[in-house]
């Protein structure tokens, strides 16, 4: 715009000079040729042209120096100019001001570059710290975007879901294909923003085992604001906690049942003793056998119901298993005990519990009975038909049995003995068939 104005000003001056020249020529032509007339006209034209030229030159110089004066004015208004003024000469003053401004700009550029580097380092450090936090979580962490695709899956999450390799970008339907209940909860969270707090769900592992998972699923707002929500899923394996809780509840129920029934069993035993005396007088062998069987059942129930103090001592589980296995000469018992294992326990009571488990495995067995001793754990596995899923939670209840002959006291008594030692006794089905009973004793 300034350049166009300057060109317009030059064009106007040039036009004025041309008009002045034409006017002077016309005057010179139209006036008489007498020197008295032409002399003043030529002098007046020369003076007018000279004055116009000087004015034009001044105008052009002023026009050219206008940016310079603006620069001087800006330099005078700058705060740095008053501090660094070293010369009264305008050119030197402007040069010094310009150099000072350039130096300050360079310093500010360096400061901005340093700040940018520091901000980048802080961002990288925060990102790495967040990654370490996610990786260090003992629980499984899964994050899904608004389209249901995974953005974060840490190592415990991959372990719980039993997936391998890179799973980022996978849809939740495919990632949770084997966990239908969890997939339904994530779908509901993405669609409606539903929050699930510490919800217990059941999951089936690759080997067919049942696991309990605690799931917390919450919606997350993703940038920019107002965009569709994502979902954050926190998974925890609570199988052992749930089993322990069930064990504690069962122990309390059995203790209550034992206290209540101990008195009844004692009265039954007195009546049975009288009945056995009459059976001997009548010399009825069948009646005597039934009475003896009933007396054995009541005695076993009394042993179960009556609390007995523990006589703790150092017990070698390897030797104890070998001795119990020799009691079952007709059963094929395979023992796997690589290293000696010694625990503090009541040998007589642990022997009784182990005998009950071996007897149960031998009766349900179609082949060999496998006993494994590792650290403080004993596993008794048979190759029978296994335990129906509905009966797994009932097999340690007194008098519960699926056998034609039996009283349902052996497993309940074994469970009470182990829990009195502060351990756990659990039952499960093997993936390849049969049932496995696991005793865990405190070290």
C-alpha positions as CSV (number, residue, x, y, z in Angstrom):
1,X,0.0,0.0,0.0
2,X,2.9,2.4,0.9
3,X,4.7,1.5,-2.3
4,X,1.6,2.4,-4.4
5,X,1.3,5.7,-2.6
6,X,4.9,6.5,-3.3
7,X,4.6,5.6,-7.0
8,X,1.4,7.8,-7.2
9,X,3.3,10.7,-5.6
10,X,6.2,10.4,-8.1
11,X,3.7,10.3,-11.0
12,X,2.1,13.5,-9.7
13,X,5.4,15.3,-9.5
14,X,6.4,14.1,-12.9
15,X,3.1,15.4,-14.3
16,X,3.6,18.8,-12.6
17,X,7.1,19.1,-14.1
18,X,5.7,18.2,-17.6
19,X,2.9,20.7,-17.2
20,X,5.4,23.4,-16.1
21,X,7.7,22.6,-19.0
22,X,4.8,22.8,-21.5
23,X,3.5,26.0,-20.0
24,X,7.0,27.5,-20.2
25,X,7.4,26.5,-23.8
26,X,4.0,27.9,-24.7
27,X,4.8,31.2,-23.0
28,X,8.2,31.2,-24.8
29,X,6.5,30.5,-28.2
30,X,3.5,32.9,-27.8
31,X,5.5,35.9,-26.5
32,X,7.2,38.2,-29.0
33,X,10.8,37.5,-29.8
34,X,11.9,40.6,-28.2
35,X,14.5,39.9,-25.4
36,X,12.6,42.4,-23.2
37,X,9.6,40.0,-23.1
38,X,11.3,36.6,-23.2
39,X,14.0,37.3,-20.7
40,X,11.7,37.8,-17.7
41,X,9.5,34.8,-18.8
42,X,12.5,32.5,-19.0
43,X,13.8,33.7,-15.6
44,X,10.5,33.2,-14.0
45,X,10.1,29.8,-15.5
46,X,13.6,28.8,-14.4
47,X,12.9,30.0,-10.8
48,X,9.6,28.2,-10.7
49,X,11.1,25.0,-12.0
50,X,14.0,25.3,-9.5
51,X,11.6,25.9,-6.6
52,X,9.4,23.0,-7.7
53,X,12.4,20.7,-8.1
54,X,13.6,21.6,-4.6
55,X,10.2,21.1,-3.1
56,X,9.9,17.8,-5.0
57,X,13.3,16.7,-3.8
58,X,12.3,17.6,-0.2
59,X,9.1,15.7,-0.6
60,X,10.8,12.6,-2.0
61,X,13.5,12.7,0.7
62,X,10.9,13.1,3.4
63,X,8.9,10.2,1.9
64,X,12.0,8.0,1.8
65,X,12.9,8.9,5.4
66,X,9.5,8.3,6.8
67,X,10.1,4.6,7.7
68,X,13.4,5.7,9.3
69,X,11.6,8.3,11.5
70,X,9.0,5.7,12.4
71,X,11.8,3.3,13.4
72,X,13.4,6.1,15.5
73,X,10.1,6.8,17.2
74,X,9.5,3.2,18.0
75,X,13.1,2.9,19.4
76,X,12.5,5.9,21.6
77,X,9.4,4.4,23.0
78,X,11.0,1.0,23.6
79,X,12.0,0.4,27.3
80,X,15.4,-1.0,26.2
81,X,16.3,2.1,24.3
82,X,16.5,4.3,27.3
83,X,18.7,1.8,29.0
84,X,21.2,1.3,26.2
85,X,21.4,4.8,24.7
86,X,25.0,5.4,24.1
87,X,25.0,8.0,21.3
88,X,23.0,11.1,20.4
89,X,23.3,10.3,16.7
90,X,20.0,9.0,15.4
91,X,21.6,6.4,13.1
92,X,23.8,5.0,15.8
93,X,20.9,5.2,18.3
94,X,18.7,3.2,15.9
95,X,21.5,0.7,15.2
96,X,22.2,0.2,18.9
97,X,18.5,-0.2,19.6
98,X,18.1,-2.7,16.7
99,X,21.1,-4.7,18.0
100,X,19.8,-4.7,21.5
101,X,16.3,-5.9,20.3
102,X,17.9,-8.6,18.2
103,X,20.1,-9.7,21.2
104,X,17.0,-9.8,23.4
105,X,15.1,-11.8,20.8
106,X,17.9,-14.3,20.6
107,X,18.0,-14.7,24.3
108,X,14.2,-15.1,24.4
109,X,14.5,-17.7,21.6
110,X,17.1,-19.6,23.6
111,X,14.9,-19.4,26.7
112,X,11.9,-20.7,24.7
113,X,13.9,-23.5,23.3
114,X,15.1,-24.4,26.8
115,X,11.5,-24.3,28.1
116,X,10.4,-26.4,25.1
117,X,13.1,-29.0,25.9
118,X,12.2,-29.1,29.6
119,X,8.5,-29.4,28.7
120,X,9.2,-32.2,26.3
121,X,11.4,-34.0,29.0
122,X,8.6,-33.6,31.6
123,X,6.0,-34.9,29.2
124,X,8.3,-37.9,28.3
125,X,9.0,-38.5,32.0
126,X,5.3,-38.3,32.9
127,X,4.4,-40.7,30.1
128,X,7.1,-43.2,31.2
129,X,6.0,-42.9,34.8
130,X,2.4,-43.6,33.8
131,X,3.5,-46.6,31.8
132,X,5.5,-47.9,34.8
133,X,2.4,-47.4,37.1
134,X,0.2,-49.3,34.7
135,X,2.8,-52.1,34.3
136,X,3.3,-52.3,38.1
137,X,-0.4,-52.7,39.0
138,X,-1.0,-56.2,40.4
139,X,-4.5,-56.1,39.0
140,X,-5.5,-56.3,35.4
141,X,-6.1,-52.9,33.7
142,X,-7.9,-52.5,30.4
143,X,-9.0,-49.3,28.7
144,X,-11.2,-49.1,25.7
145,X,-12.0,-46.1,23.4
146,X,-15.4,-45.0,22.3
147,X,-15.3,-47.6,19.5
148,X,-14.7,-50.4,22.0
149,X,-11.1,-50.9,20.9
150,X,-8.4,-51.6,23.5
151,X,-6.0,-48.7,24.2
152,X,-4.3,-50.1,27.3
153,X,-3.9,-53.8,28.4
154,X,-1.2,-54.4,31.1
155,X,0.6,-57.7,31.8
156,X,-1.7,-58.9,34.6
157,X,-4.7,-58.1,32.4
158,X,-3.2,-60.3,29.6
159,X,-2.6,-63.1,32.1
160,X,-6.1,-63.0,33.5
161,X,-7.6,-62.9,30.0
162,X,-5.1,-65.6,28.9
163,X,-4.1,-63.7,25.7
164,X,-0.6,-63.3,24.3
165,X,1.1,-60.8,22.0
166,X,0.0,-57.3,21.2
167,X,-3.7,-56.9,21.8
168,X,-3.9,-53.1,21.4
169,X,-6.5,-52.0,18.9
170,X,-8.5,-55.2,19.4
171,X,-12.3,-54.9,19.9
172,X,-13.7,-55.8,23.3
173,X,-15.9,-58.5,21.7
174,X,-12.9,-60.3,20.4
175,X,-10.7,-59.6,23.4
176,X,-13.4,-60.8,25.9
177,X,-14.8,-63.6,23.7
178,X,-14.4,-66.1,26.4
179,X,-15.8,-63.8,29.1
180,X,-19.4,-63.1,28.0
181,X,-20.5,-61.5,31.3
182,X,-17.5,-59.1,31.3
183,X,-18.1,-58.2,27.6
184,X,-21.7,-57.4,28.4
185,X,-20.7,-55.1,31.2
186,X,-18.2,-53.3,29.0
187,X,-20.8,-52.9,26.3
188,X,-23.3,-51.4,28.8
189,X,-20.7,-49.0,30.1
190,X,-19.8,-47.8,26.6
191,X,-23.5,-47.4,25.6
192,X,-25.0,-46.0,28.8
193,X,-22.1,-45.0,31.1
194,X,-23.0,-47.6,33.7
195,X,-20.6,-47.9,36.6
196,X,-19.9,-51.4,38.1
197,X,-18.2,-51.5,41.5
198,X,-16.4,-54.7,42.6
199,X,-18.7,-57.0,40.8
200,X,-17.9,-60.7,41.1
201,X,-18.0,-62.7,37.9
202,X,-17.2,-66.3,37.0
203,X,-14.7,-67.1,34.2
204,X,-13.5,-70.4,32.8
205,X,-9.8,-70.8,32.2
206,X,-8.2,-72.5,29.2
207,X,-7.8,-75.7,31.1
208,X,-11.5,-75.7,32.1
209,X,-11.0,-74.5,35.6
210,X,-13.5,-72.1,37.3
211,X,-12.1,-68.7,38.4
212,X,-13.7,-65.8,40.2
213,X,-12.9,-62.3,39.1
214,X,-13.6,-59.0,40.7
215,X,-14.4,-56.4,38.1
216,X,-14.7,-52.6,38.4
217,X,-15.8,-50.9,35.2
218,X,-16.2,-47.1,34.9
219,X,-16.8,-44.8,32.0
220,X,-14.0,-42.4,31.0
221,X,-14.3,-39.1,29.2
222,X,-11.9,-38.9,26.3
223,X,-10.6,-35.6,24.7
224,X,-12.0,-33.5,23.2
225,X,-14.8,-32.8,25.6
226,X,-18.2,-33.9,24.5
227,X,-16.8,-36.8,22.5
228,X,-18.2,-40.3,23.0
229,X,-17.0,-42.0,26.3
230,X,-14.6,-44.9,26.7
231,X,-14.5,-47.5,29.4
232,X,-11.9,-48.4,32.1
233,X,-11.9,-52.0,33.4
234,X,-10.0,-53.1,36.5
235,X,-9.8,-56.9,37.0
236,X,-8.6,-58.9,40.1
237,X,-8.4,-62.6,40.6
238,X,-10.4,-63.3,43.8
239,X,-10.6,-67.0,43.4
240,X,-8.5,-67.7,46.5
241,X,-10.2,-65.0,48.5
242,X,-13.6,-66.5,47.5
243,X,-12.6,-70.0,48.4
244,X,-11.2,-68.8,51.7
245,X,-14.4,-67.0,52.5
246,X,-16.4,-70.1,51.6
247,X,-14.1,-72.2,53.7
248,X,-14.5,-69.9,56.7
249,X,-18.3,-69.9,56.3
250,X,-18.3,-73.7,56.0
251,X,-16.1,-74.0,59.1
252,X,-18.4,-71.8,61.1
253,X,-21.5,-73.8,60.0
254,X,-19.8,-77.1,60.8
255,X,-18.7,-75.8,64.2
256,X,-22.3,-74.8,65.0
257,X,-23.6,-78.1,63.7
258,X,-21.0,-80.0,65.8
259,X,-21.8,-78.1,69.0
260,X,-25.5,-78.8,68.5
261,X,-25.2,-82.4,67.5
262,X,-22.5,-83.5,70.0
263,X,-25.1,-83.9,72.8
264,X,-27.5,-85.7,70.5
265,X,-24.8,-88.1,69.3
266,X,-23.9,-88.9,72.9
267,X,-27.5,-89.8,73.8
268,X,-27.7,-91.9,70.6
269,X,-24.5,-93.7,71.7
270,X,-26.0,-94.6,75.1
271,X,-29.1,-96.0,73.4
272,X,-27.1,-97.9,70.9
273,X,-25.0,-99.5,73.7
274,X,-28.3,-100.7,75.3
275,X,-29.5,-101.9,71.9
276,X,-26.3,-103.8,71.3
277,X,-26.6,-105.6,74.7
278,X,-30.1,-106.8,73.8
279,X,-28.9,-107.9,70.4
280,X,-26.2,-110.1,72.0
281,X,-28.8,-111.6,74.3
282,X,-31.0,-112.4,71.3
283,X,-28.0,-113.8,69.5
284,X,-29.2,-112.2,66.2
285,X,-26.1,-111.7,64.0
286,X,-27.8,-109.5,61.5
287,X,-29.2,-107.2,64.2
288,X,-25.8,-107.1,65.9
289,X,-24.0,-106.1,62.6
290,X,-26.5,-103.3,62.1
291,X,-26.0,-102.1,65.6
292,X,-22.2,-102.2,65.2
293,X,-22.5,-100.2,62.0
294,X,-24.7,-97.7,63.6
295,X,-22.3,-97.5,66.6
296,X,-19.4,-96.9,64.2
297,X,-21.3,-94.1,62.5
298,X,-22.1,-92.4,65.8
299,X,-18.5,-92.8,67.0
300,X,-17.3,-91.1,63.8
301,X,-19.8,-88.3,64.2
302,X,-18.7,-87.8,67.8
303,X,-15.1,-87.6,66.6
304,X,-16.2,-85.0,64.1
305,X,-18.4,-83.0,66.5
306,X,-16.2,-83.1,69.6
307,X,-13.2,-80.6,69.4
308,X,-9.9,-82.1,70.3
309,X,-6.7,-80.3,71.2
310,X,-3.8,-80.6,68.7
311,X,-0.6,-82.3,69.7
312,X,1.8,-80.5,67.4
313,X,5.1,-82.0,66.5
314,X,7.5,-82.2,63.5
315,X,5.8,-84.5,60.9
316,X,7.4,-85.7,57.7
317,X,4.7,-85.6,55.1
318,X,6.7,-87.9,52.8
319,X,6.9,-90.7,55.4
320,X,3.3,-90.2,56.4
321,X,2.0,-90.6,52.9
322,X,4.1,-93.7,52.4
323,X,2.7,-95.3,55.6
324,X,-0.9,-94.5,54.7
325,X,-0.4,-95.9,51.2
326,X,0.7,-99.2,52.6
327,X,-2.6,-99.5,54.3
328,X,-4.3,-99.8,50.9
329,X,-2.6,-102.9,49.5
330,X,-5.3,-103.5,46.9
331,X,-5.1,-100.0,45.4
332,X,-2.5,-98.8,43.0
333,X,-1.2,-95.6,44.7
334,X,1.5,-93.7,42.8
335,X,3.5,-91.3,45.1
336,X,5.4,-88.3,43.8
337,X,7.5,-86.7,46.5
338,X,10.8,-85.2,45.2
339,X,12.1,-83.5,48.3
340,X,11.5,-84.1,52.1
341,X,8.7,-81.9,53.5
342,X,8.4,-81.4,57.3
343,X,5.6,-79.5,58.9
344,X,4.3,-79.0,62.5
345,X,1.1,-80.9,62.9
346,X,-0.8,-83.5,64.9
347,X,0.4,-86.7,63.2
348,X,-2.5,-88.8,64.3
349,X,-5.2,-86.4,63.1
350,X,-3.4,-85.7,59.8
351,X,-3.0,-89.4,59.2
352,X,-6.8,-89.8,59.8
353,X,-7.6,-87.1,57.3
354,X,-5.2,-88.5,54.7
355,X,-6.6,-92.0,55.2
356,X,-10.1,-90.7,54.5
357,X,-9.0,-89.0,51.3
358,X,-7.1,-92.1,50.1
359,X,-10.1,-94.3,50.9
360,X,-12.4,-91.9,49.0
361,X,-10.1,-91.9,46.0
362,X,-9.7,-95.7,46.0
363,X,-13.5,-96.2,46.1
364,X,-14.1,-93.7,43.2
365,X,-11.1,-94.9,41.2
366,X,-11.0,-96.8,37.9
367,X,-7.3,-96.9,37.8
368,X,-4.4,-95.5,39.9
369,X,-4.5,-93.0,42.7
370,X,-1.8,-90.3,42.4
371,X,-0.4,-88.5,45.5
372,X,1.8,-85.5,45.1
373,X,3.8,-83.9,47.9
374,X,5.2,-80.4,47.3
375,X,6.3,-78.1,50.0
376,X,3.3,-77.8,52.4
377,X,0.8,-79.2,49.9
378,X,-0.6,-82.7,49.4
379,X,-2.7,-83.5,46.3
380,X,-4.7,-86.7,46.1
381,X,-6.0,-87.3,42.5
382,X,-8.1,-90.2,41.3
383,X,-9.1,-91.2,37.7
384,X,-12.8,-91.7,38.4
385,X,-15.8,-89.8,37.0
386,X,-15.1,-86.7,38.9
387,X,-17.6,-84.7,41.1
388,X,-20.7,-83.1,39.7
389,X,-20.5,-79.4,39.7
390,X,-23.6,-79.1,41.9
391,X,-22.0,-81.3,44.6
392,X,-18.6,-79.5,44.8
393,X,-19.9,-77.1,47.5
394,X,-21.6,-79.9,49.5
395,X,-19.1,-82.7,49.8
396,X,-17.6,-81.5,53.1
397,X,-21.0,-81.3,54.8
398,X,-21.7,-84.1,57.3
399,X,-23.9,-87.0,56.0
400,X,-23.7,-85.8,52.4
401,X,-22.7,-88.7,50.2
402,X,-23.5,-90.1,46.7
403,X,-22.3,-93.6,47.5
404,X,-24.7,-96.5,48.2
405,X,-22.7,-97.4,51.3
406,X,-21.2,-94.7,53.5
407,X,-22.2,-92.2,56.1
408,X,-20.8,-89.0,54.6
409,X,-18.5,-88.3,57.6
410,X,-15.0,-89.0,56.2
411,X,-14.6,-85.9,54.0
412,X,-16.2,-83.7,56.6
413,X,-13.9,-85.0,59.3
414,X,-10.9,-84.5,57.0
415,X,-12.0,-81.0,56.3
416,X,-12.3,-80.2,60.0
417,X,-8.9,-81.6,60.8
418,X,-7.2,-79.6,58.2
419,X,-9.0,-76.3,59.1
420,X,-8.1,-76.9,62.8
421,X,-4.4,-76.9,61.7
422,X,-5.0,-73.5,60.0
423,X,-4.9,-75.0,56.5
424,X,-7.3,-75.5,53.7
425,X,-8.8,-78.6,52.0
426,X,-10.3,-78.0,48.5
427,X,-11.9,-80.2,45.9
428,X,-11.9,-79.8,42.1
429,X,-12.3,-81.7,38.9
430,X,-9.3,-82.4,36.7
431,X,-9.5,-81.4,33.0
432,X,-8.6,-84.9,31.9
433,X,-11.1,-86.6,34.3
434,X,-11.2,-87.5,37.9
435,X,-11.2,-85.4,41.0
436,X,-8.3,-83.9,43.0
437,X,-8.3,-83.0,46.7
438,X,-5.7,-80.5,47.8
439,X,-4.4,-80.1,51.4
440,X,-2.5,-76.9,52.2
441,X,-0.9,-76.8,55.6
442,X,0.8,-73.8,57.2
443,X,4.6,-73.9,57.1
